[in-house]
Amino acid sequence: MRINTHSYNIKRYDLSNDKSLKAWNAADELLKQQVKGYNKPEDNLCIYNDRFGYLSINNCQASPLVFITQSSQKSSILKNIISNSIEWKDDSFIYPNQEISKKFSVALIKIPKSLELFRYFLNHIYQNSEEDIEVYCGFMTKYFSPNLLKICGEYFEFVEQSKAKKKARLILLKGKRKNVNQRELINTIEYHNFSYQQYLGVFSSKHIDFATQFFLDHLQIKENDNKILDLAAGNGIIAHQILVKDPTIEMHLLDDAYLAIESCKINLKNHQIKTHFKHDLSIFEDNSFDVIVTNPPFHFEYEININIPLQLFKESFRCLKEGGNLQIVANKHLNYKVHLDQYFKKVLILKENKKFIIYQCIK
């Protein structure tokens, strides 16, 4: 990618084997073209959902704020910043629930798959921007939903779509509405006499997803399983259900999503836990855990990428104690067993139904 007189090599860092995929698409290109004039720090630019750093690097001269929702997102952006020798301040990254010292006047959003997360972005912009804020939202036309415009109209008076270019569009937002009724940014889900809360955009917002429910019915935790990792913890329900039965367990919860970890902290506030906003297991030593439990992600936005869970399984093997076990719930069609057999000496099927399967992998 060439910007002004500079050439940048921006890569994907997501373990994908699909060489046809790029680190940006036509929606990113439209957003880049729209803000060519914003190249100074005083322009106060904030960027949302920049997965690999295309928009951040494009606008690096403006010293933008970059809103981080995933550990893998930050890691990818930093790798591309370093590989392209770009000067960058760590305080340019901002996070949900973080106070911002200076309001911004321009915002770019690569619209995420989750409309709830899009609402979270707009709410954050509404709270932290100047009155004359201009917001540019980019998306591929095949993913358009009328609800996008409805959500935009809740926060802004002026909502205008651009013409399509390379099957992508922009939505321009201006004129912050007065006295916006602030919607709750946390959903509440009832399950087995417990109320679980999770921020907008966290996986499975309407109910506890069916794979996790199936998993909870058949988990096998023994009396001497003293240290457990809930991997890709979501709202923390699996860890919570385990701790309800044995609160003495040393429980760790790890997730790639910042808002998932914040949800875990709410749901397990009465328990002694350790949370980790991370996309891998590099922070853990070898032979650390008795058990690792997971309902692993295999979707990233609109893409399916099983290399992400496969890498987590490999790392889990390293982090388990000898004789420890990894318990996984998965969609049956993913056929994880052929991969798990490469690492674990024994891979058992604890339970299965027409859609889901639970593996127990023993080190």
C-alpha positions in Angstrom: 0.0 0.0 0.0 1.4 3.4 -1.0 0.5 6.5 1.0 1.9 9.8 -0.1 5.6 9.0 -0.7 5.6 6.0 1.6 5.0 2.4 0.8 3.6 0.2 3.6 3.5 -3.6 3.8 0.4 -4.4 5.9 -0.1 -8.0 6.7 -2.8 -10.2 8.3 -1.9 -11.7 11.6 -4.7 -14.2 12.1 -3.2 -17.6 11.3 -5.3 -17.9 8.1 -4.1 -20.2 5.3 -6.2 -18.3 2.8 -3.6 -16.3 0.8 -6.2 -14.5 -1.1 -7.4 -12.6 2.0 -6.0 -9.0 2.5 -5.5 -7.0 5.6 -8.2 -4.6 4.3 -11.1 -4.4 1.9 -13.0 -1.9 -0.3 -14.8 -0.5 2.8 -11.4 0.4 4.4 -10.3 2.0 1.1 -13.4 4.2 1.0 -12.7 5.3 4.6 -9.1 6.0 3.8 -10.1 8.2 0.8 -12.7 10.1 2.8 -10.3 11.4 5.3 -7.3 12.3 3.2 -7.3 15.8 4.6 -7.1 14.7 8.2 -3.4 14.4 8.7 -2.6 16.5 11.7 -2.8 15.7 15.4 -5.2 18.7 16.0 -7.7 16.9 13.8 -8.6 14.7 16.7 -9.3 11.5 14.8 -10.6 8.3 16.5 -10.7 4.9 14.6 -12.9 2.0 15.5 -12.7 -1.7 14.5 -9.4 -1.4 12.6 -8.5 -5.1 12.6 -4.9 -5.1 11.2 -3.9 -1.4 11.2 -4.8 -0.3 7.7 -6.7 2.8 8.8 -4.3 3.5 11.7 -1.2 3.4 9.6 -2.9 5.3 6.8 -3.7 8.2 9.2 -0.6 7.9 11.4 0.4 11.5 10.7 -2.8 12.6 12.5 -1.7 10.7 15.7 -5.2 9.1 15.9 -6.8 7.4 18.8 -7.4 3.7 18.1 -10.3 2.0 19.9 -9.2 -1.5 20.9 -11.8 -4.2 21.6 -9.6 -7.3 21.0 -6.1 -8.4 22.1 -5.5 -9.9 18.7 -6.4 -6.6 17.1 -3.9 -4.6 19.1 -1.2 -7.2 18.6 -1.7 -7.2 14.8 -1.7 -3.4 14.6 1.5 -3.2 16.7 3.2 -5.8 14.4 2.4 -3.8 11.3 3.5 -0.5 13.0 6.8 -2.1 14.0 7.4 -3.7 10.6 6.8 -0.4 8.9 9.0 1.6 11.3 6.2 4.0 12.3 6.5 6.1 15.4 3.6 5.3 17.7 2.6 6.2 21.3 1.0 3.4 23.4 -1.5 5.9 24.8 -2.9 6.2 21.3 -4.7 3.0 22.1 -7.9 3.5 24.0 -10.3 0.9 25.5 -14.0 0.6 26.4 -14.9 2.2 29.7 -11.7 4.4 29.6 -12.0 8.1 30.3 -10.7 10.2 27.4 -9.0 13.5 28.3 -9.8 15.3 25.0 -12.9 15.0 22.8 -12.4 14.1 19.1 -14.0 15.7 16.1 -13.7 12.9 13.4 -14.4 9.2 13.7 -14.0 6.3 11.4 -15.8 3.0 11.9 -15.3 -0.2 10.0 -18.8 -1.5 10.8 -18.5 -4.8 12.7 -20.7 -7.9 12.2 -22.3 -7.4 15.6 -24.8 -4.6 15.5 -24.7 -4.5 19.3 -21.0 -3.7 19.1 -21.7 -1.0 16.5 -24.2 0.5 18.9 -21.5 0.4 21.6 -19.1 2.3 19.2 -21.7 5.0 18.4 -22.5 5.4 22.1 -18.8 5.9 22.9 -18.5 8.4 20.1 -21.6 10.3 21.3 -20.2 10.5 24.8 -16.6 11.5 23.8 -16.8 13.7 20.8 -17.2 17.3 19.9 -20.7 18.6 19.0 -19.6 19.0 15.3 -18.4 15.4 15.1 -18.3 13.8 11.7 -18.5 10.0 11.7 -17.7 7.9 8.6 -18.9 4.3 8.7 -17.7 1.8 6.1 -19.2 -1.5 5.2 -19.5 -4.0 2.3 -22.9 -3.8 0.7 -23.6 -7.5 1.0 -23.7 -7.1 4.8 -26.1 -4.2 4.8 -29.0 -4.2 7.3 -31.7 -1.6 7.6 -31.0 -1.8 11.4 -27.7 0.0 10.7 -29.5 3.1 9.7 -32.0 2.8 12.5 -29.2 2.6 15.1 -27.4 5.6 13.5 -30.6 7.6 13.6 -30.8 7.1 17.4 -27.7 9.1 17.9 -27.4 11.5 14.9 -29.8 13.8 13.0 -28.0 13.5 9.7 -27.6 10.0 8.2 -26.5 9.7 4.6 -25.3 6.8 2.5 -22.8 7.1 -0.2 -23.0 5.5 -3.6 -21.5 2.0 -3.8 -18.0 1.6 -5.0 -16.3 -1.7 -5.4 -19.3 -3.2 -3.6 -18.7 -1.0 -0.5 -20.5 2.0 0.9 -20.0 4.7 3.5 -22.6 6.2 6.0 -21.9 9.8 7.0 -23.3 10.8 10.4 -23.5 14.4 11.7 -25.5 16.5 14.1 -25.6 14.8 17.5 -29.2 14.4 18.7 -30.2 16.2 21.9 -31.3 14.3 25.0 -30.6 10.9 23.6 -32.1 8.2 25.7 -29.0 6.3 26.8 -29.7 2.6 26.3 -28.2 0.1 28.8 -24.9 -1.2 27.4 -25.3 -4.4 29.3 -27.6 -7.3 28.5 -28.9 -9.6 31.2 -29.4 -13.4 30.6 -31.1 -15.8 33.0 -29.8 -19.3 33.3 -30.5 -21.9 36.0 -31.6 -19.3 38.6 -28.6 -17.0 37.9 -28.6 -13.7 36.1 -25.6 -13.2 33.9 -24.6 -9.8 32.5 -22.6 -9.0 29.5 -21.7 -5.9 27.5 -23.0 -5.3 24.1 -21.0 -7.2 21.5 -20.1 -10.1 23.6 -20.8 -13.5 22.1 -24.4 -14.8 22.3 -26.3 -11.8 23.7 -29.9 -13.1 23.8 -29.3 -16.4 25.6 -26.6 -18.7 26.8 -25.6 -20.4 23.5 -26.7 -24.0 23.0 -23.2 -25.4 22.7 -22.3 -23.9 26.1 -25.5 -25.2 27.7 -24.7 -28.7 26.4 -21.2 -28.4 27.7 -22.3 -27.3 31.2 -24.5 -30.4 31.5 -21.6 -32.8 30.9 -18.4 -31.1 32.2 -16.2 -33.4 34.2 -14.3 -31.7 37.0 -12.7 -33.9 39.6 -12.0 -33.2 43.3 -8.2 -32.7 42.7 -8.6 -30.4 39.8 -7.3 -27.3 41.7 -6.3 -25.0 38.9 -8.5 -24.4 35.9 -8.5 -22.1 32.8 -11.7 -21.0 31.1 -10.3 -20.4 27.7 -12.4 -18.0 25.4 -14.4 -17.3 28.5 -17.1 -15.1 27.0 -19.3 -13.8 29.9 -17.7 -16.3 32.3 -20.6 -18.6 32.8 -18.6 -21.8 32.5 -16.1 -20.7 35.2 -19.0 -19.5 37.4 -20.8 -22.8 37.2 -17.6 -24.6 38.2 -17.0 -22.2 41.1 -20.5 -22.5 42.4 -19.7 -26.2 43.0 -16.2 -25.7 44.3 -15.2 -22.0 45.2 -11.7 -23.2 46.3 -10.5 -23.7 42.7 -7.9 -21.3 41.4 -9.8 -20.1 38.3 -8.3 -18.2 35.4 -10.5 -16.6 32.6 -9.0 -15.6 29.3 -10.6 -14.0 26.3 -9.6 -12.0 23.2 -12.4 -9.6 23.7 -12.0 -6.7 26.2 -15.8 -6.5 26.8 -15.9 -10.2 27.5 -13.3 -9.9 30.3 -15.2 -6.9 31.7 -18.4 -9.0 31.7 -16.5 -11.9 33.5 -15.5 -9.4 36.2 -19.2 -8.5 36.8 -20.5 -12.1 36.9 -17.7 -13.4 39.1 -17.3 -10.4 41.4 -18.0 -12.6 44.5 -15.3 -15.1 43.6 -11.5 -15.0 43.6 -10.5 -15.2 40.0 -7.7 -14.1 37.7 -8.7 -12.5 34.3 -6.5 -12.2 31.2 -7.3 -10.0 28.2 -5.2 -12.1 25.8 -5.6 -13.9 22.5 -3.1 -16.6 23.2 -1.6 -18.6 26.2 1.9 -17.1 26.0 1.6 -15.6 29.5 1.3 -19.1 31.1 4.2 -21.4 32.0 4.4 -25.0 30.9 2.5 -27.5 33.0 0.3 -24.9 34.7 -3.3 -26.2 34.7 -5.1 -29.3 35.8 -8.0 -28.6 33.4 -8.7 -26.3 30.5 -12.3 -25.8 29.4 -13.4 -24.1 26.3 -16.1 -23.3 23.8 -13.5 -22.0 21.3 -14.3 -19.4 18.6 -14.0 -20.3 14.9 -15.7 -17.2 13.5 -13.9 -13.9 13.1 -16.4 -11.4 11.9 -17.7 -12.9 8.6 -14.8 -15.3 8.2 -14.5 -18.9 9.4 -11.0 -19.7 10.6 -10.4 -23.0 12.5 -6.7 -22.3 12.6 -7.3 -20.0 15.6 -8.8 -22.8 17.8 -6.2 -25.3 16.5 -3.5 -23.0 17.8 -5.2 -22.7 21.1 -5.4 -26.5 21.4 -1.7 -26.7 20.7 -0.9 -24.1 23.3 -3.3 -25.8 25.8 -1.3 -29.0 25.5 1.8 -27.1 26.6 0.1 -25.4 29.5 -1.5 -28.6 30.9 0.1 -30.6 33.6 0.9 -34.3 32.9 -2.3 -36.1 33.2 -4.3 -32.9 32.9 -7.1 -32.6 30.4 -8.6 -30.2 27.9 -12.4 -30.3 27.5 -13.9 -28.8 24.4 -17.4 -28.3 23.1 -17.6 -27.9 19.3 -19.9 -28.2 16.3 -19.6 -31.7 15.1 -18.9 -30.7 11.4 -15.6 -29.1 12.5 -14.0 -32.5 13.1 -11.4 -31.4 15.6 -10.5 -34.9 16.7 -8.2 -35.5 13.7 -6.2 -32.4 14.8 -6.3 -33.1 18.6 -4.9 -36.6 18.0 -1.6 -35.0 16.9 -1.0 -33.5 20.4 -2.8 -35.6 23.0 -2.2 -39.2 23.8 -5.9 -39.8 24.4 -8.9 -38.0 22.9 -12.2 -39.2 24.3 -15.8 -38.2 23.3 -17.6 -37.4 26.6 -21.0 -36.7 24.9 -22.5 -35.8 21.6 -25.9 -35.0 20.1 -27.0 -34.2 16.6 -25.1 -30.8 16.5 -22.5 -30.7 19.2 -19.7 -32.9 20.5 -17.6 -32.7 23.7 -14.0 -33.9 23.7 -11.8 -34.7 26.6 -8.1 -34.6 25.6 -5.7 -36.1 28.1 -2.0 -35.1 28.2 
